[in-house]
Amino acid sequence: MLLIVSWFAVFGGLSTAVAIALDVLQHPQRTKIMNIVWPITGLYLPIVGWWLYDNVSRPKPMYGRVITGRQRFLTIVFVSATRCASGCVVGDLIGAPIVFFAGWNILGERLYAEYVVLFALAYCLGIAFQYFPIRAARKIAPRSALVEAVKADTFALTAFEAGLFAWIGVVYFFVMPRPELTSPFYWFMMQIGMVIGFITSLPPNWLLVRSGVKLAM
């Protein structure tokens, strides 16, 4: 039964990502990086990802819609979290197969090697997902944009990875020891971990937006 659920979740995530990607081709986002962020969000939020995209960023008539200051703030926090999460997700999706097929381990455990590689890739890509919008929006020097990106996302992406790593540690040691990447169960568990990571990244994003370290884009 769990295997069937895993297949549905993985297929649902891929289908949602494709549907969003096709839609953003017709309705490009004002901030270019969001054209990548929204399909990635669909990968770990099957169906729900489309609903969020449709309600937050998909162009539609504004008749009868009133966005209050608080609603706008919460939307900015949410979108900031999706951008942070997407860089991490790409790093995780690249890093896990690298560790698995290379046969790397630390202290005899593949999981610890995954932690190191996934965090390194997630950090680099997470900062990149901040750097390019900052550079485009503020027209500042590359070095300054990089510093701003590091300030804006280090705390949040670390919180995302902490949530993800805690979950996959539970799966690795208590649910299915050393799960194979070739199993849909592994990727279903990763989807759940990414949702948990997204949730743990929300408080840091809230603080960063409120303090003005992270700006609306």
C-alpha positions as CSV (number, residue, x, y, z in Angstrom):
1,M,0.0,0.0,0.0
2,L,2.8,2.4,0.9
3,L,4.5,1.7,-2.4
4,I,1.3,2.6,-4.3
5,V,1.0,5.9,-2.3
6,S,4.7,6.6,-3.0
7,W,4.1,6.2,-6.8
8,F,1.1,8.5,-6.7
9,A,3.0,11.1,-4.7
10,V,6.1,11.0,-7.0
11,F,4.0,11.0,-10.2
12,G,1.7,13.7,-8.7
13,G,4.7,15.9,-8.0
14,L,6.2,15.5,-11.5
15,S,2.8,16.2,-13.0
16,T,2.2,19.3,-10.9
17,A,5.7,20.6,-11.8
18,V,5.1,20.1,-15.5
19,A,1.7,21.8,-15.3
20,I,3.1,24.8,-13.6
21,A,6.1,25.0,-15.9
22,L,3.8,25.0,-19.0
23,D,1.6,27.7,-17.4
24,V,4.5,30.0,-16.5
25,L,5.7,29.8,-20.2
26,Q,2.4,31.5,-21.0
27,H,2.3,33.8,-17.9
28,P,6.0,34.6,-17.1
29,Q,6.6,35.9,-13.6
30,R,7.7,39.4,-12.9
31,T,10.7,38.1,-11.0
32,K,12.4,35.7,-13.4
33,I,13.7,33.2,-10.8
34,M,10.0,32.5,-9.9
35,N,9.6,30.8,-13.3
36,I,11.9,28.1,-11.9
37,V,10.8,28.3,-8.3
38,W,7.1,27.5,-8.9
39,P,7.6,24.3,-10.9
40,I,10.1,23.1,-8.2
41,T,7.5,23.9,-5.6
42,G,5.2,21.6,-7.4
43,L,7.7,18.7,-7.2
44,Y,7.3,18.4,-3.4
45,L,3.8,19.7,-3.1
46,P,1.7,17.6,-5.5
47,I,-1.6,19.4,-6.5
48,V,-1.2,21.8,-3.5
49,G,1.7,23.4,-5.4
50,W,-0.6,24.3,-8.3
51,W,-3.3,25.7,-5.9
52,L,-0.7,27.9,-4.2
53,Y,0.8,29.0,-7.5
54,D,-2.7,29.8,-8.8
55,N,-3.7,31.8,-5.8
56,V,-0.4,33.6,-5.1
57,S,1.3,34.3,-8.5
58,R,-0.9,33.3,-11.4
59,P,-2.3,36.4,-13.2
60,K,-6.1,36.7,-12.8
61,P,-8.7,39.5,-12.6
62,M,-8.6,41.5,-9.4
63,Y,-12.4,42.1,-9.2
64,G,-13.5,41.9,-5.6
65,R,-10.0,41.0,-4.3
66,V,-8.7,43.2,-1.5
67,I,-5.2,42.5,-0.3
68,T,-4.5,44.0,3.2
69,G,-1.1,45.0,4.5
70,R,-1.0,41.8,6.7
71,Q,-2.0,39.6,3.7
72,R,0.7,41.2,1.6
73,F,3.3,40.6,4.3
74,L,2.4,37.0,4.7
75,T,2.5,36.5,0.9
76,I,6.0,38.0,0.8
77,V,7.1,35.6,3.6
78,F,5.6,32.6,1.8
79,V,7.2,33.5,-1.6
80,S,10.5,34.1,0.1
81,A,10.2,30.6,1.7
82,T,9.5,29.0,-1.7
83,R,12.5,30.7,-3.3
84,C,14.7,29.5,-0.4
85,A,13.3,26.0,-0.5
86,S,13.7,25.7,-4.2
87,G,17.4,26.2,-4.2
88,C,17.7,23.6,-1.4
89,V,15.5,21.2,-3.2
90,V,17.6,21.3,-6.4
91,G,20.7,20.8,-4.4
92,D,19.1,17.8,-2.6
93,L,17.9,16.3,-5.9
94,I,21.4,16.5,-7.4
95,G,23.3,15.6,-4.3
96,A,21.5,12.4,-3.2
97,P,22.1,10.5,-6.5
98,I,25.8,11.6,-6.5
99,V,26.4,10.2,-3.0
100,F,24.4,7.0,-3.8
101,F,26.1,6.1,-7.1
102,A,29.6,7.2,-5.9
103,G,29.2,5.0,-2.9
104,W,30.4,7.7,-0.5
105,N,30.0,7.3,3.3
106,I,31.2,9.0,6.4
107,L,31.7,6.9,9.6
108,G,30.3,3.9,7.6
109,E,27.0,5.6,6.9
110,R,25.8,6.9,3.6
111,L,23.4,9.3,5.4
112,Y,26.2,11.4,6.9
113,A,27.8,11.8,3.4
114,E,24.4,12.9,2.1
115,Y,24.2,15.5,4.9
116,V,27.5,17.0,3.9
117,V,27.0,16.9,0.1
118,L,23.3,17.9,0.2
119,F,24.0,20.9,2.5
120,A,26.9,22.1,0.4
121,L,24.9,22.0,-2.8
122,A,21.8,23.3,-1.2
123,Y,23.7,26.3,0.2
124,C,25.3,27.2,-3.1
125,L,22.1,26.9,-5.0
126,G,20.0,28.6,-2.3
127,I,22.4,31.6,-2.4
128,A,22.2,31.6,-6.2
129,F,18.4,31.7,-6.1
130,Q,18.7,34.9,-4.0
131,Y,21.7,36.4,-5.7
132,F,20.2,36.7,-9.2
133,P,17.0,38.4,-8.2
134,I,18.9,40.8,-5.9
135,R,21.3,41.6,-8.7
136,A,18.5,42.2,-11.2
137,A,16.3,44.2,-8.8
138,R,18.9,46.4,-7.2
139,K,21.5,46.9,-9.9
140,I,24.4,46.5,-7.4
141,A,27.9,45.1,-7.9
142,P,28.3,41.3,-8.0
143,R,30.2,41.2,-4.7
144,S,27.6,43.3,-2.9
145,A,24.8,41.2,-4.3
146,L,26.5,38.1,-3.1
147,V,27.0,39.5,0.4
148,E,23.3,40.5,0.4
149,A,22.3,37.0,-0.8
150,V,24.3,35.3,2.0
151,K,22.8,37.6,4.6
152,A,19.3,37.0,3.2
153,D,19.3,33.2,3.0
154,T,21.8,31.5,5.2
155,F,19.6,31.4,8.2
156,A,16.5,30.3,6.3
157,L,18.1,27.6,4.1
158,T,19.9,26.2,7.2
159,A,16.5,25.9,8.8
160,F,15.1,24.2,5.7
161,E,17.9,21.6,5.7
162,A,17.7,21.0,9.4
163,G,14.0,20.1,9.0
164,L,14.7,17.9,6.0
165,F,17.8,16.2,7.6
166,A,15.9,15.4,10.8
167,W,13.1,13.7,8.9
168,I,15.4,11.6,6.6
169,G,17.4,10.6,9.7
170,V,14.3,9.2,11.2
171,V,13.5,7.4,7.9
172,Y,17.0,6.1,7.5
173,F,17.4,4.7,11.0
174,F,13.9,3.8,12.1
175,V,11.5,3.5,9.1
176,M,13.5,1.9,6.3
177,P,17.3,1.6,7.0
178,R,19.4,2.6,4.0
179,P,16.5,3.1,1.5
180,E,17.5,2.8,-2.1
181,L,17.2,5.8,-4.4
182,T,15.7,3.6,-7.1
183,S,12.6,3.1,-5.0
184,P,9.7,5.6,-5.2
185,F,9.4,5.2,-1.4
186,Y,12.7,7.1,-1.0
187,W,11.5,10.0,-3.1
188,F,8.2,10.1,-1.3
189,M,10.0,10.3,2.0
190,M,12.1,13.1,0.4
191,Q,8.9,15.0,-0.6
192,I,7.7,14.8,3.0
193,G,11.1,15.9,4.3
194,M,11.0,18.9,1.9
195,V,7.6,19.9,3.2
196,I,8.9,19.7,6.7
197,G,11.9,21.8,5.6
198,F,9.7,24.3,4.1
199,I,7.7,24.6,7.3
200,T,10.9,25.0,9.4
201,S,12.1,27.7,7.1
202,L,9.0,29.8,7.5
203,P,9.9,31.4,10.9
204,P,13.4,32.5,9.7
205,N,11.9,33.9,6.6
206,W,9.3,35.7,8.6
207,L,12.1,37.3,10.8
208,L,14.2,38.1,7.8
209,V,11.4,39.8,5.9
210,R,10.2,41.7,9.0
211,S,13.7,43.0,9.8
212,G,14.2,44.1,6.2
213,V,17.1,41.8,5.5
214,K,14.9,40.0,2.9
215,L,13.0,42.3,0.6
216,A,9.9,41.7,-1.5
217,M,10.7,40.9,-5.2
